[in-house]
Amino acid sequence: MTSDIAAILGIDGIATGAVYALVAIGTVLIFTVTRVIFIPFGDIAAFTALTLAALDAKRFPGTGALVVILACLATLIEIISLLRSGELRLLPRALLFYLVLPLAVVGVAWLTMRADPPLAVRLVLALMLITPIAPLLDRIVFRPIADGTVLLLLTVSVALHFALVGLGLLFFGPEGVRTEPLTSFSTEFAGALVSGQTMLIVIAALVFSGLLYLFFDFTLVGKSLRATAVNRTGSRLMGIRPARAGTIAYLLGSLMAGVSGILIAPVNTVFYDSGFLIGLKAFVGAIVGGMTSYPGAAIGAVGVGILESFASFESSALKDVIVFSLLIPILIWRSLASLHSEEEIEE
């Protein structure tokens, strides 16, 4: 391996790792607030890429139908919950958030598509269509079991991933897509050509990591969201609503997944089931940060990308084996380095 090849592999690994970093940061965001290891995060990113490709092809994406179905299910579940608790006075607000707003988003996107919008508008439409998905999934799947153990939430999250893969095949089809780059800029670094799209991915990962770190560690709202994950009962006593905190986390996470999908679509061919491997490798990076640190998750994900790049040069058939084998020493290290309280062990 020459220095030029090493430079090319390093830059490619950083670009791939930055993609994983975006997903890892979003995974940590949702986990720190809701205790849910949101496996479908990668699926939502893949759906965003497929949505943008459909919009580029002047076709209304299947995301619209998916949002409509999820909105109707979430509304039905919310109405049943309000009936059981005797809080029908909250019904108008529930209809607004779970039915009217998602359907309004789909309607605006459908009307806008008839005018053949430019690229910037299509990007906004893709984000608009994808943003309601995670909060609606939260209301349908996770909120009824919000007080369950982390293991139960993880099991349900895995099952939800497989359900979304099936829905992705139904609404988007089996064809892979790759969109046009957002910029044609390129430059040379260490003897290797670096595209502007790669630079956008790296910048986005750095920006999101820094902003979320500042938000959760230095703002009252961020600390209140983290308190929900640490102790849901205690947060209720302090006036924090866990359900609302979870909705905010899923909204931010869905938006991040949308940005991730838009950025990775021009550099990777995305299929309806591409999100699983992306999310799983990002999870390895998130484990490095202990599922609590955004900079740690970003650094770990970039490390996974670099390792995968060099591993694929040595043996493309074994690159995934090498990457996922990294989980074993990391989990052992985390288990030995972390302090476990009796409360955590009992839970």
N, C-alpha and C positions, 0 to 999 in steps of 0.2 A: 504494500500500500504506500503510494507516494504522498507527499505533503499536499499536492493539488487535489488528489482524490479524497484525502482526509478533510480538506477544507470544504469540498462539495458535500461530502457526507455530513459534516458538522452543520452546515447551513441548512441542508435538507432536514436534518434532525431537529434543529431549532424551530423550523417552520412547522413541522409535524407536531412537535411538542407544544408549540403555541396553540395549535388547534385543541390538543388535549387539555391544555391549561384553561382555556375558556370553559370547557365542559367541566373540568375538575372544580373550578371556582364556583360555578353554578351548583354543582352537587354539594359542595361544602356549605354554600349559602342556605340551601333548603334543609340540610341536615342540622345545622346549628340552631335553626329555629323550630323545626318540627320533629326532629329525631328520625326522619324518613331518609333512607339512602335511596334517592330517587333514580332508580335504574332507567326509567324511560326518558331521562334528560337527553340522552343521545338520540333517541327516536324523534323527539320534538325538533332537534337540530336538523336531522335528516328530512323531516317533513317540511321544514322551512326551505331547504334547498329545492325539494320537489315542487313546493308551492311557487317559488320564484321562477323555476324553469317553466311551469305551466303558464304563468303570467307572461313570460317572455315569448312563449309560443302563441299568445293571444287566446289562451283557453282558461276558462274559470277553473281553478284548482279544486280537487276533492276536499281540500281543507274546509271549504265553506260548508259542505254537507256534514263533515265531521263535527264542526263547531255547533251546527244546528242540533244534531243528535245529542251531543253532550249537554247543551244548554237545556234541552227538554228534559233529559234525565235528571240533571241537577235541580231544576225547578220542581220536578215531581218529588224528589227526595226531600227538598227543603220544605215544601208544603206539608208533607206527611210529618216531618219533624215538628213544624209549628203547630199542627193539629194535636199532636201528642203532648206537647208542652203547654198548650193553651195560650200561645202567644200569637194569635192571628193578627194582632195589631201590627206586627212586623212583616205581614205579607206583602204590602206594596213595595217596600224596600227590597224584599227578596226577589220579587218579580222583576224589579228594575235591574238588579245586579246579575241575576242568573238567567234571565230570559231576554229582556228588552235590549240591554247593552250588547250582548253577544250577537243577537239577530240584527241589531242596527249596524254592527261592524260588518257582518256578511253582506247586508244590503248596500252599504256604502261601497264596499269593494266591488260588488257586482255592477253597480251603476257606473263606477269609475272605469271599469274595464271596457265598457262599451265605447269610451272616448279614446281608446288607444293611447294610454298615458305613457310618458317618457320613463326612462330607467329609474330616476330618483323616486317617482311616484310609485312605481312597481315595488321598489324596495320597502317603502312605507306600507303599502298594501300587504306585502308578505308578512311584515312584522305585526300589522293589525290583525291579520287572520290567525296568526300563531299564538299571540299573547293570551287569549282567553283559555287555551287548552289546559295548561297546568292548573290554574285555579279551579276550573270545572272538574278536572280529575280529582283534585283535592276534595271537593265537596261530595263527589259521588263515591269515591273509594276510601280516602284516608281519614276524613273527619269523623265518620262513624266509629272508627277504631283508634282515634287519636291518643287515647290513654293506654293503648296496648304496649307490649314490650317492643324493643327495637328489633328483635328477631321476627316477631309477627309482622311488623311493618315492612321489614326487608322481604319476607316471603310474599306478601301481598304485592310489593313493588315489582318483584320478578314476574309474578303472574300477570300484572298489568302490562309489563313490557311485551310479553307474548301476545296478549290481546291486541296491543297497538300494532304489532307487526302484522297480524292478520288484517286489521283495519287498514293499514298502510297498503297492503297488497290489493285490497278491495277498492280503495279510493284513488290510488296513484298508479297501480299496475306494476308489472315486473321490470319495466325498462329503467336503465340507469340514466342519469342526467349529469351534465356539467355546463354551468352557465358561463357567460362571458366575464372576463376579469373586470373588476371595478376600476382599474387603472392600468394604463399601458407603460407606466414608468418602470425603469429597471436601472440597476447600477452594478458595478463590479466590486466585490469585496473579497480579499485574500485569494484572488485568482479565480473566483467563482461568481457567476452571474446571479444576482439577487433581484427577484421581481418585486414590483410595488405591492402586489397582492400579498406576498409573504411578509413584507414590512407592515402592511395593515394588520395582519393577523397578530404579529408580535406586539405591535403598539396597542391593539385592543386588549390583549391579555394583560399587559402591564397596567393599562389604565383601569380595567375592571378590578384587578387585584388590589391596586392601591386605593381606589375609591371604596371598595367594600371593607377593606381593612380599616380605613378611617371612619367609615360609617358605623361599623359595629363596635369599634373600640373607643370612639371619642364623641359619640352623639347619644343623647338620652333615648331616642327612638331605637337606635341600634342595640343599645344595652337592654332595653325592655324586650326586644325580640329575642335576644340570646337568653334572657331570663326565662322565657317561655319554654325553651328547650331544656334548661337545667332543672326547673321545677314548675310544672304546670299548675299545681295547686297553690304554691306560693305566689306565682305570678298573678293568679286570680285574686288572691287576698290583697295584692298590691294595686289592684285596679287594672291589670293588663288582661285583655281578652285574647286567649290563645287562638281562637278561631280567626279573629281578625289578623293577628300576627302571622298565622299560617298563610292567609290569603295574600298578604303583602309579600311574603317570601316567595310564594309560587308565582305571583305576578312578575317579580324581579327575575326569578329563575326562568320563566317562560320567555321573557324579553331577552335574557342573555342567551338562551338556546336559539332564539331567532337570529340574533346577531352572529352567533357561531355558525349557524347554517348558511347564512348569507356569505360569510367570509370563506368557508371551506368549499362551497359549491364550485367556484372556478378552479380549484386546485386538486379536487378529488372527484371521481365519478361516484355519485351518490345513488344508492338504491333504497327501496322502501325499508330494508332491514339493515342498512349500513350503520345505524345508530348504536347497535349493541356493542360492536367491537370498539367503536370510538369511546362509548361510555365506560366500557370495562377497563380500557387502558388508562382513561382519565381517572378512574377510581383508584388504580394503582398509584398514580401521582398524588391523589388526594390523601391516600393513606400515609404517604411520606409526611404530609403536614398534620397528621393526626386527626383529620376530618374537622379541624377547628381553625387552622391558620390558612388565610388566603394566599399570602406570599409563599408559605411552605407548600401549599398545593400546586401553585404555579411553577415553583422551582422543581418539585418532584415530577410534574407532568412534562416539563421540558427535558428533564433527565431521562424519562421514559422514551420520549421522541428521539433523543440522540442515541440511546441504547438500541432502539429499534432500527435506526438508520444504519448503524455500524453492523448490527447483527444481520440485517438483510444483505449487506455486502458479503459477509462471510458465508451465510447460508440462508437464502430467502425462505426455504421450507421450514426452518427452525426459528425464525425471528419471533413468532408469537409465543413459542415455547419458552424462549429466553426471557421475553418480557414478562410473561405471567409467572415464571419461576421466581422472578424478583419479589413477588408477593410474600413468599415463605420467609426469607430472612427479615423482610421489613416488618411483618406481623410479629415475628418472634422478638425483634428489637423493640417494637412498640409495646408489646406485652410486658417485657422486662423493665422498660424505662418508665412506664406509666404507673401512677399510684392508683390503686383500686380501693374505693371505699366499700364498707359493708353494705351500704344502700345500693351501690351499683351491682354488687355480687348477687344480692337478693333479687334485684330486678331481672 
